[in-house]
Amino acid sequence: MRGVWSPFREPEELFREMSRLFEAFRPREGASFRSAFLPGRSARAYPLINLYEDPEAIRIEALAPGLDTESLDVSVRNDQLTLTGQKKPLEGVNEEAYHRSERSTGKFVRVVNLNSEVDSQHVTAEYEDGILRITLPKSERAKPKQISVSVK
C-alpha cells in the first residue's frame, strides 16, 4: 500500500538509513569488537581519552587503570595513533564467582585519527596512576606560520 499515508513511514525510513550509516562504521573483526569491553552492552572505545592540541604538539590523556604495562604498545603511522594492550583479570578470583562484573578485562586496540602531521620520531608516552599521557610533537610543516604583511 504505497499510496496510503502513514505517520510511521518517514521515521522508519530514517531509522533504516541511520542503521546503514552506523553499520558502515562498525568494526568487522569479531575479536576487536568483543574487546571493546562491557559485555552485554553496546561497545565503546577503550581507553577513554582526552585529546587536545597546542601550537607545538597534540596531547592525549588516556584513562587506563589496571593495564598490564608489559603489553602496552603505542605506535604512530601516518596520521593515526594506535594504542594496544591488555587488562588482566584479578588474580585468585574465579570469573564464575562474580555476582556483578563491571571492570572489564582483555585485549584492546584503539586507533585515534590525528588532525595534524606529527613528528613520529619524538613522540613520548608516560603511564602513571592509571593515566597514559602521550605527547605527539607536530612536524614543522604542521606548525602554524606567522606571515608578515607588508604595507605599501
N, C-alpha and C positions, 0 to 999 in steps of 0.2 A: 504494500500500500504506500507507494511513493507520494501520491497526491494528497494524502491526508496529513494535515499539520499536527505535529506532536511537540509539546513543550520540552520533551526529553531528548529530541533528536540532536540538537546543537550541543548540549553538554556531553552527550555520548560520543559524538564525533570529536569534540575537543579532548575528551579523555583518551580516545584511541590514538589521536595524534601525539599527545603528551607521552603516552606509553611507548610509542615508536621512538620518540626522541630520546627518552631515558634508556631504552633498550640499546640504542646505538652507542651509549657511553658505558654500559655495564661491562665489567671485566668478563672476558671469555674463559679465562683459566679457572677451573674449579678450585684449585688449591689456593690461589691468591684471593679468591672471593671468600673462601671459608676462613682464611687467616685474618680477615678484617675484624674478627672478634665479635663478641656479644652474640653467641648462638641464640637462635630463636627470635632475633630482632633483625631489622634491616642493617646491612653492612655499613660501616663508617670507616673513614680513613684513620689509620694509626701510624705513627703517633700524631696526636693533635699538635698543630703548630701555630705560632705567630710568626709572620713574615713582615719585615719592614725594611726600608731602604733609606740610605742617606747618600750624599754625593759620592762617597768613596766605596761603599760596599752594600751588599744585600745581607741582611742578618736574619737568622732563623733561630727561634727557640722552640724546641720540640719537647712536649711533656711526655716523658717515657720512664716512669718509675719501674723498678724491678727488672731492668734489662740485663741480660747476660752480656756484659761488655766485650767478652771474647768473640761473640757472634756479630757484634755491631760493625757495619760497613757503610761508609759514606763515600759516594762517588759522584763526580760531575762529568757529564758528557754533553757537549754542545750546549744547549740551553736548558738542561734538565739536571736536577739534583735527585739522586736515588739513595734512599735510606733503607737498609735491610738489617734484620736482626732477629732475635728470638727472646721471648719471655718464657722462662722455665716455670713449671708449677712448683709450689712449695714442697720441699722435701718432707717425707714422712707422713703426708696426708693422702689418703686414698680418694680419688675423684668421686667414687660412689658414695663416700661418707658425707659429701656436701648436701645440705638441705637447700642451699642457695649459693650460686657461684656467679659473682658479678665481676671478679677480677679475671680478666682474660689471660690466656697463655697461648703460646705457639709462635710460629714464624710470621713475619710481616715483611711487606715491601711497600714503600711509599715513594711515589715519584712526584716531584714538585717542579712545575714549569717555572722557569725564571724569566723575567721580562727584560733582562739586560744581559749582555755578554759579560762573562766573568773570567778572571784570571785563574784558571783551574790549578795552576802550579802553586798558588799561595793561599789556598783555602785552608782554614783551620777549624777544628772541632774539639769541644771540651764537653765532658759529661760529669756533672756534679749534682748531687742531691736529687737525682731523678730527672734532671733537665739537661738536654743536649743542646748546646749552643754552637751554631755554625756561622762563621764569617766568610763570606764569598766576596773578595775584593773585585770591584769592577775592572774590566780591561780599560786601557787608556782610551780606546775608541768609544767606549760606552759612557765615559765620564762627561758631564756637561762642560762645554767650552764657552768661555766668555769671549764675545766678539765685540771689539770696539767699533763704534760708528764714527766715521769722520764727518764733520760738519763743514760745509763749504759756504 
